[in-house]
Amino acid sequence: MMDRLMRIFVLAFPLLFQWSAIYAQQDGLAAGSAAVPPDSVTLASPRDTAGKGFDALEYSLQKRHIFRGKPFVADRFTDNTFISVHGGTEQLAPMGNSTIAWGMALKLSYGKWIDAYNAFRLSLAVEDRFKNADKTHIWNAGFDIAHMFNLSSYFGGYNPSRFFEISTVEGLKYRYAVRNGQGIHAGGVHIGFNLKMNVARDLDFFVEPTVTAYSDGIDFSSAWNWRIYDVGYGGTMGLSYRIHSYDTYRTGPESAGKSFVSVSAGPQYQNSDLVYRNVGFGKSFGFHVNISYGKWFSRVFALRVSGMYSQSRWITYTNGVSKNTLYYGARVEGMLDILALFHSGERGRLSLPVLFGPEAGCMTKQELSGNINRGYLGLTGGIQVKYRVGGRFSVFVEPHFSVVPYNIVTDTPDPLKNVGVNYYDNTFNLNIGLEFEL
């Protein structure tokens, strides 16, 4: 028995020694030493010594392979810097009866990618919010410091001319809020995503939804609100220009497709609390007109910019007189062709793009005693069933919707009713259109 144990020990000792050496090497790497490639390991197994093949032990415990993509070039300080102009809206979650209308947000940003994955960005911001309880405006001015991490480069390799990329955005905010001549300091922590599309050489269009936790006082409610924080949510969209010293560094979208123009029209209906009570969905009948320009950046994705005008009935008075709501503005929509996702090659005669994006415009609600005029930033989307008739012409049917936020201020001696109230118009239209490829 003792002889058998001695034989096992003699045979196992060299393997134990080799394993301990490999683990020591891995510990050295973890402590911050330079990575040692497998072919530089000096320890050799009996098989390698005999020249009979490779030892899997030397290749064990290695980190997973990450595709790095193209090289990250940064010879000058200005390389990989970018300037962005973006605007949007932000809403503060209501605390008690302190409701606030959707506010305007404008930002000017300067940033720099320090490597293929990480960037830092400084933004100057101005915001306006309308407080419904006392009908006052709250103006905010300040700056954001944010870090961005490029998820697309991390998982798919670095490619500065990739059409679509997703990055995380996280950072700190400082705001100085002013209302009726009174000022207050507030800070915040925000997180979100940057959804970027390379639409032209060195030019990106992006949408950036964010959520922010503010310190108490951003809405001037700290005197009675027991919470020590406020929550804001919303987003911005804009254009970003990237600077680099090499002419061929960013050559625009990888697979630019065809451009197109289209015109469409159809009936429109409106659904909201006021319309539901006063008119009804079926009797809110109106019309909608849409003129668009777009471009396919790949076989499955396009961007479309549209100018639109529409109207629908929103109120009928007891004397039988009806009044309309008018909408006019612009839309920026992404188009994802569902059918093209399931087959290769060029898109066929039949297409099924799904559309979604922001809508900015003005709204006029007609009344007997005057009109209610409001600017708004809302959301829009739909689905398009399109058939290419032949050549460059296509016909399509497009069910479409828009969500339009706004507020109405009531002037009355009653202090309980002398407040502003937030509303949402939901419009639905069915458009029939003609598209022409350029």
Wavefront OBJ file of the C-alpha trace (Angstrom):
o trace
v 0.000 0.000 0.000
v 2.813 2.374 0.913
v 4.639 1.586 -2.344
v 1.488 2.404 -4.345
v 1.105 5.805 -2.617
v 4.772 6.609 -3.262
v 4.330 5.844 -6.989
v 1.263 8.140 -7.198
v 3.144 10.945 -5.425
v 6.176 10.632 -7.722
v 3.979 10.755 -10.842
v 1.760 13.623 -9.606
v 4.498 15.888 -8.259
v 5.659 17.282 -11.645
v 2.072 18.079 -12.622
v 1.421 19.795 -9.287
v 4.553 21.870 -9.721
v 3.550 22.942 -13.220
v 0.007 23.869 -12.132
v 1.345 25.966 -9.241
v 3.640 27.831 -11.634
v 0.765 28.601 -13.998
v -1.426 29.886 -11.147
v 1.435 32.072 -9.927
v 1.702 33.532 -13.423
v -2.026 34.289 -13.484
v -1.773 35.975 -10.057
v 0.998 38.161 -11.403
v -1.195 39.228 -14.312
v -4.050 40.050 -11.946
v -1.708 42.197 -9.848
v -1.105 44.511 -12.817
v 1.897 42.977 -14.589
v 2.037 42.995 -18.374
v 0.084 40.284 -20.149
v 2.256 37.297 -21.180
v 1.200 35.578 -24.411
v 0.875 31.809 -24.287
v 3.853 31.197 -26.562
v 6.213 32.998 -24.150
v 5.583 30.626 -21.241
v 8.888 28.927 -20.454
v 7.437 25.969 -18.614
v 7.134 23.018 -20.929
v 5.092 19.896 -20.478
v 6.499 16.448 -21.165
v 4.535 16.388 -24.444
v 6.036 19.691 -25.638
v 9.497 18.514 -24.587
v 9.035 15.434 -26.657
v 7.794 17.529 -29.598
v 4.447 15.722 -29.754
v 2.021 18.691 -29.809
v 0.604 21.461 -27.744
v -0.163 21.614 -24.036
v -3.682 22.856 -23.260
v -2.554 23.850 -19.785
v -0.562 26.740 -21.221
v -3.716 28.148 -22.868
v -6.048 27.735 -19.913
v -7.405 30.567 -17.757
v -7.032 33.129 -20.561
v -9.387 36.120 -20.869
v -12.120 35.961 -23.495
v -11.343 37.384 -26.922
v -12.771 40.860 -27.575
v -12.908 42.024 -31.186
v -11.177 45.419 -31.132
v -12.171 46.542 -34.614
v -10.324 49.395 -36.297
v -7.419 51.200 -34.565
v -8.228 54.227 -32.440
v -6.277 57.167 -33.908
v -5.622 60.213 -31.702
v -2.461 62.067 -32.774
v -3.724 65.524 -31.822
v -5.708 66.783 -28.862
v -8.543 67.860 -31.169
v -8.885 64.353 -32.608
v -12.087 62.579 -31.525
v -13.556 65.737 -30.015
v -17.156 66.616 -30.805
v -19.539 69.548 -30.491
v -23.270 68.913 -30.058
v -26.380 71.060 -30.195
v -29.485 69.387 -28.830
v -32.890 70.285 -27.495
v -35.846 68.498 -26.003
v -38.054 68.361 -22.972
v -38.071 67.240 -19.360
v -40.890 66.583 -16.931
v -40.664 66.579 -13.147
v -42.623 63.844 -11.408
v -45.489 65.490 -9.469
v -45.059 65.814 -5.713
v -48.492 66.261 -4.158
v -50.405 68.975 -6.015
v -47.242 70.588 -7.400
v -47.714 69.523 -11.029
v -45.436 70.996 -13.675
v -45.980 71.141 -17.435
v -43.538 69.549 -19.872
v -40.630 71.972 -20.072
v -38.204 73.037 -22.770
v -34.526 72.021 -22.563
v -31.647 73.335 -24.703
v -28.014 72.191 -24.494
v -24.646 72.985 -26.047
v -22.033 70.278 -25.453
v -18.319 69.709 -25.935
v -16.836 66.248 -25.524
v -13.885 64.021 -26.304
v -13.440 60.278 -26.811
v -10.307 59.349 -24.867
v -10.259 55.806 -26.229
v -12.457 53.481 -28.282
v -14.985 53.063 -25.462
v -14.946 56.091 -23.131
v -15.754 59.761 -23.560
v -16.297 62.744 -21.279
v -18.713 65.551 -22.110
v -19.404 69.012 -20.680
v -22.793 70.596 -21.457
v -24.245 74.043 -20.848
v -27.998 73.816 -20.288
v -31.019 76.136 -20.111
v -34.486 74.865 -19.138
v -37.929 76.381 -18.675
v -40.753 74.805 -16.663
v -44.273 76.030 -15.974
v -45.578 75.382 -12.468
v -49.326 74.801 -12.640
v -50.128 75.458 -8.957
v -49.233 79.162 -9.040
v -48.834 79.704 -12.814
v -45.195 80.758 -12.635
v -42.193 79.913 -14.812
v -39.111 78.259 -13.346
v -35.932 78.959 -15.302
v -32.907 76.724 -14.826
v -29.347 77.381 -15.987
v -26.295 75.255 -15.311
v -24.032 72.539 -16.637
v -23.736 68.752 -16.920
v -20.601 66.633 -16.592
v -21.154 63.198 -18.146
v -19.269 60.026 -18.961
v -20.219 58.009 -22.056
v -19.438 54.323 -22.629
v -19.788 53.005 -26.181
v -21.540 49.643 -25.946
v -21.442 49.091 -29.710
v -17.645 49.429 -29.838
v -17.171 47.223 -26.789
v -19.232 44.326 -28.117
v -18.809 44.810 -31.886
v -15.391 46.388 -32.276
v -14.404 50.017 -32.810
v -15.635 51.534 -36.077
v -15.927 55.348 -36.179
v -18.084 55.271 -39.338
v -20.595 52.698 -38.061
v -24.110 53.887 -38.855
v -25.864 53.142 -35.540
v -24.288 53.066 -32.069
v -25.582 52.897 -28.490
v -23.697 54.483 -25.587
v -24.549 54.824 -21.930
v -24.620 58.327 -20.426
v -24.111 58.913 -16.699
v -23.014 61.990 -14.775
v -23.712 64.978 -12.540
v -25.800 68.124 -12.989
v -25.738 71.578 -11.443
v -28.677 73.948 -11.814
v -29.468 77.443 -10.575
v -33.262 77.747 -10.553
v -35.020 81.139 -10.656
v -38.688 81.896 -10.014
v -40.172 85.358 -9.410
v -36.712 86.799 -8.796
v -35.794 84.168 -6.208
v -32.944 81.742 -6.826
v -31.945 78.364 -5.442
v -29.062 75.949 -6.067
v -29.757 72.324 -6.989
v -27.733 69.321 -8.051
v -28.576 66.023 -9.699
v -27.394 62.630 -10.858
v -28.546 61.459 -14.291
v -28.369 58.245 -16.317
v -29.531 57.443 -19.824
v -28.613 56.275 -23.309
v -27.238 58.021 -26.383
v -28.674 56.542 -29.603
v -26.487 57.870 -32.409
v -26.861 57.599 -36.185
v -24.036 58.591 -38.552
v -26.080 60.437 -41.181
v -23.264 62.228 -43.039
v -19.491 62.649 -43.052
v -18.453 63.576 -39.469
v -22.097 64.406 -38.635
v -24.305 62.375 -36.294
v -27.966 62.626 -35.405
v -28.773 61.370 -31.910
v -31.606 60.856 -29.459
v -30.777 60.824 -25.744
v -33.431 59.763 -23.184
v -32.411 60.374 -19.549
v -33.683 60.118 -15.973
v -32.417 62.520 -13.277
v -32.605 62.520 -9.478
v -32.429 66.164 -8.317
v -31.769 67.514 -4.867
v -34.805 69.075 -3.216
v -35.738 72.558 -4.379
v -35.466 72.298 -8.150
v -39.242 72.941 -8.286
v -39.358 75.368 -5.286
v -41.333 72.914 -3.155
v -38.828 72.288 -0.358
v -40.817 74.448 2.090
v -43.696 71.957 2.277
v -42.544 68.808 0.437
v -41.297 66.153 2.860
v -39.201 64.422 0.171
v -35.547 65.393 -0.124
v -35.342 64.740 -3.873
v -37.172 65.346 -7.141
v -37.228 63.062 -10.197
v -37.074 64.341 -13.772
v -37.449 62.337 -16.967
v -37.346 63.223 -20.652
v -34.766 63.529 -23.379
v -33.113 65.568 -26.097
v -32.278 65.109 -29.767
v -29.758 66.940 -31.892
v -26.710 66.982 -34.147
v -23.115 66.238 -33.225
v -20.070 67.223 -35.318
v -16.933 65.140 -34.752
v -13.475 66.646 -35.345
v -10.465 64.676 -36.590
v -7.232 65.536 -38.413
v -7.418 62.635 -40.918
v -9.541 63.104 -44.034
v -10.407 59.426 -44.392
v -11.115 58.790 -40.718
v -14.910 59.121 -40.890
v -16.316 58.509 -44.342
v -20.012 58.586 -43.529
v -22.425 55.659 -43.330
v -20.991 52.303 -44.341
v -23.789 51.364 -46.766
v -25.572 54.495 -47.877
v -28.760 53.755 -49.789
v -31.190 55.763 -51.863
v -32.967 58.966 -50.937
v -36.693 59.465 -51.440
v -39.478 62.013 -51.230
v -43.105 61.241 -50.438
v -46.450 62.936 -50.011
v -49.446 61.491 -48.173
v -52.858 62.520 -46.910
v -55.811 60.984 -45.122
v -58.406 61.291 -42.366
v -57.509 62.132 -38.776
v -59.266 61.406 -35.496
v -58.515 62.637 -32.005
v -58.876 60.975 -28.633
v -58.464 62.806 -25.314
v -60.516 63.330 -22.182
v -62.084 66.563 -23.489
v -62.851 65.107 -26.917
v -64.268 61.923 -25.416
v -66.698 63.915 -23.244
v -67.664 66.625 -25.734
v -67.546 65.035 -29.189
v -66.590 61.374 -29.238
v -63.844 59.667 -31.193
v -65.901 58.982 -34.322
v -67.165 62.573 -34.653
v -63.703 64.145 -34.276
v -63.109 63.525 -38.001
v -60.561 65.807 -39.720
v -57.709 65.519 -42.235
v -53.914 65.195 -42.301
v -51.223 66.105 -44.904
v -47.589 64.994 -44.751
v -44.596 65.871 -47.022
v -41.378 63.942 -46.359
v -37.753 63.532 -47.356
v -35.810 60.442 -46.287
v -32.743 58.312 -46.906
v -31.991 54.610 -46.518
v -28.659 54.202 -44.718
v -28.746 50.422 -44.909
v -30.957 47.707 -46.305
v -33.176 47.806 -43.211
v -32.954 51.332 -41.721
v -33.834 54.841 -42.930
v -34.397 58.299 -41.473
v -37.349 60.432 -42.573
v -37.938 64.155 -41.960
v -41.517 65.373 -42.471
v -43.486 68.569 -42.440
v -47.116 68.040 -41.504
v -50.424 69.863 -41.093
v -53.585 68.354 -39.642
v -56.832 69.235 -37.938
v -59.603 67.437 -36.105
v -62.759 68.423 -34.216
v -62.316 68.772 -30.474
v -65.479 70.478 -29.128
v -69.140 70.976 -30.050
v -71.122 73.646 -28.187
v -74.782 73.437 -27.176
v -75.779 75.715 -30.092
v -74.319 73.156 -32.528
v -71.171 75.101 -33.400
v -68.047 72.905 -33.615
v -64.422 73.951 -33.343
v -61.221 72.270 -34.491
v -57.707 71.741 -33.185
v -54.946 72.563 -35.683
v -51.509 70.906 -35.586
v -48.511 71.980 -37.687
v -44.871 71.098 -37.266
v -42.075 68.669 -38.152
v -41.183 65.053 -37.404
v -37.927 63.079 -37.421
v -38.615 59.347 -37.611
v -36.535 56.217 -37.844
v -37.818 53.554 -40.254
v -37.043 49.872 -39.603
v -38.118 47.531 -42.420
v -39.400 44.396 -40.670
v -39.537 42.296 -43.860
v -35.927 43.119 -44.779
v -34.763 41.666 -41.459
v -35.802 38.178 -42.558
v -34.159 37.956 -45.980
v -30.838 38.947 -47.519
v -30.157 41.003 -50.610
v -32.032 44.042 -51.806
v -35.422 44.951 -50.396
v -38.267 43.434 -52.393
v -41.332 45.060 -53.853
v -43.192 44.819 -50.548
v -41.849 46.701 -47.495
v -43.132 46.952 -43.925
v -41.263 49.760 -42.099
v -42.061 50.567 -38.460
v -41.726 54.301 -37.697
v -40.990 56.092 -34.423
v -39.521 59.453 -33.393
v -40.072 62.950 -31.950
v -42.560 65.514 -33.210
v -42.136 69.255 -32.616
v -44.807 71.763 -33.538
v -47.550 74.170 -32.577
v -51.161 73.546 -31.687
v -54.152 75.878 -31.968
v -57.395 74.997 -30.210
v -60.224 77.110 -31.575
v -62.865 78.446 -29.153
v -65.825 80.802 -29.414
v -64.057 83.486 -27.381
v -60.562 82.998 -28.799
v -57.887 80.428 -29.508
v -55.503 78.479 -27.296
v -52.007 78.441 -28.856
v -49.290 76.138 -27.550
v -45.931 74.861 -28.711
v -45.187 71.229 -27.967
v -42.662 68.422 -28.257
v -44.325 65.033 -28.525
v -43.863 61.509 -29.838
v -45.034 60.039 -33.119
v -44.942 56.673 -34.867
v -46.770 54.174 -36.992
v -46.382 51.399 -39.522
v -46.133 51.659 -43.310
v -47.303 49.047 -45.811
v -45.507 49.937 -49.049
v -45.518 48.343 -52.510
v -43.099 49.330 -55.272
v -45.219 49.688 -58.414
v -42.296 49.860 -60.776
v -39.176 51.883 -61.439
v -38.813 54.495 -58.718
v -42.460 54.770 -57.686
v -44.111 53.160 -54.677
v -47.530 53.490 -53.075
v -48.180 53.015 -49.369
v -50.776 53.004 -46.632
v -49.607 54.375 -43.276
v -51.594 54.225 -40.019
v -49.996 56.855 -37.799
v -50.350 58.311 -34.286
v -49.027 61.268 -32.292
v -48.978 62.075 -28.576
v -49.144 65.843 -28.002
v -48.584 67.140 -24.420
v -49.752 70.640 -23.470
v -51.263 72.574 -20.576
v -54.194 74.977 -20.247
v -54.180 77.829 -17.724
v -57.518 78.817 -16.222
v -58.068 82.436 -15.159
v -60.712 82.582 -12.431
v -61.169 84.358 -9.072
v -61.528 80.950 -7.401
v -58.041 80.179 -5.975
v -58.745 76.439 -6.111
v -59.380 76.573 -9.876
v -56.910 79.300 -10.830
v -54.254 76.789 -11.863
v -52.787 75.183 -14.929
v -53.687 71.612 -15.917
v -51.661 69.154 -18.019
v -53.378 67.463 -20.968
v -52.450 65.041 -23.769
v -53.968 64.907 -27.256
v -53.778 61.515 -28.972
v -54.221 61.877 -32.729
v -54.728 58.986 -35.165
v -54.561 59.305 -38.957
v -54.667 56.868 -41.872
v -52.515 58.175 -44.734
v -52.379 57.038 -48.352
v -49.273 58.209 -50.153
v -46.898 58.111 -53.109
v -43.111 57.768 -52.815
v -40.460 58.606 -55.406
v -36.827 57.444 -55.169
v -34.215 60.069 -56.063
l 1 2 3 4 5 6 7 8 9 10 11 12 13 14 15 16 17 18 19 20 21 22 23 24 25 26 27 28 29 30 31 32 33 34 35 36 37 38 39 40 41 42 43 44 45 46 47 48 49 50 51 52 53 54 55 56 57 58 59 60 61 62 63 64 65 66 67 68 69 70 71 72 73 74 75 76 77 78 79 80 81 82 83 84 85 86 87 88 89 90 91 92 93 94 95 96 97 98 99 100 101 102 103 104 105 106 107 108 109 110 111 112 113 114 115 116 117 118 119 120 121 122 123 124 125 126 127 128 129 130 131 132 133 134 135 136 137 138 139 140 141 142 143 144 145 146 147 148 149 150 151 152 153 154 155 156 157 158 159 160 161 162 163 164 165 166 167 168 169 170 171 172 173 174 175 176 177 178 179 180 181 182 183 184 185 186 187 188 189 190 191 192 193 194 195 196 197 198 199 200 201 202 203 204 205 206 207 208 209 210 211 212 213 214 215 216 217 218 219 220 221 222 223 224 225 226 227 228 229 230 231 232 233 234 235 236 237 238 239 240 241 242 243 244 245 246 247 248 249 250 251 252 253 254 255 256 257 258 259 260 261 262 263 264 265 266 267 268 269 270 271 272 273 274 275 276 277 278 279 280 281 282 283 284 285 286 287 288 289 290 291 292 293 294 295 296 297 298 299 300 301 302 303 304 305 306 307 308 309 310 311 312 313 314 315 316 317 318 319 320 321 322 323 324 325 326 327 328 329 330 331 332 333 334 335 336 337 338 339 340 341 342 343 344 345 346 347 348 349 350 351 352 353 354 355 356 357 358 359 360 361 362 363 364 365 366 367 368 369 370 371 372 373 374 375 376 377 378 379 380 381 382 383 384 385 386 387 388 389 390 391 392 393 394 395 396 397 398 399 400 401 402 403 404 405 406 407 408 409 410 411 412 413 414 415 416 417 418 419 420 421 422 423 424 425 426 427 428 429 430 431 432 433 434 435 436 437 438
